[in-house]
Amino acid sequence: MNSLSSVSGAPIALPPDAAAGSTAAQSDYYARALALWPRVDRSRLARVRHDPARVAVLISHRTNLSLGAILELLGVPIVALGSAERDH
């Protein structure tokens, strides 16, 4: 049996403040990045957890997705994206 099979089916619990919809929880992309890319380096991700552009750059080393696609998967609002990202 694959050791990841039991983990992948487990629901991911959000911190209590994330359920309330606080701005700190909305800007924390750490949990979402870990859910999508579980083998990413947690210590590096923890250092950039509130900056979606830096999280996307860290993730881009692990995948062939573009930075824009990674930002969309992380749930970054379009207004938070830079104008250079939206133009392309």
N, C-alpha and C positions, 0 to 999 in steps of 0.2 A: 504494500500500500504506500502511496506517495505521502510523504510527511506534510506536504503543502495542502493536501486535499481537505484536511480538517480546518486549516486556517483560512483558506479562501472562502469557505462557506459561512464563516462566522461574521455576524454583523459588527460594524465598527461603531463603537459608542462615542458620541461627541461629548466634550467636556460640558459641565452644567452651564457655563456662561455662553457656550456656542448655541445651545438650544434657545436661550433667551434672545439671541440675535444681537449681541453687543458688537461694537465696532472692532474691538480687539480680536474677537473670535472671527469676524469676517475678514480681517486682514492677515490672519495666520494661515498660511498656505502649507504649513508643515504636515498636518494630519492628512490633508488631501493628497499631497505629493507622496506620502508614505503609503496611502491606500492604493494609489495608481502604480507606483514604482517601489515595492516593498524592500528591494535590496539596495536602495540608494544609501549612501553614507550618512548616517543619522547625525553625526557630530557636525559635518559640513552643512547639512540641511538646517540644523538648529541655529547656526550662525546667521543664516540668511532668511529665516522663516517669515519675516514680515515684508520682504521685498520680492514681489512676484517676478520681476525681471531677473534677479539674481538666482531665484529658485529655478526659473526656466533655463538659464545658462547651465546650472549644475545638472539638471535633468538632461539637457541636450547632449551631454557627453555619453549618455546611456542609450539614446534612441536616435532614430533617423527622422523623427518629427521636427518640423520647423518650430522656431521660437513662438510664433503666433499660435500654432496648434497646441503647444504645451500650455501656453497662457490660457487658451480657451478651456482646455481640460482641467486646469486649476480653478476655473471659475472666476477669472479676473474680469471685472466689468469693462466694457468697451471704452468708457470714458477714462479709465485708468491707463489704457494703453497709450503709448506715445504716438505722435502724429506720423512718425516714420514707419511704425508698425502698421498703422491703418492704411497708409497710402499704398502699400504693396500687397 
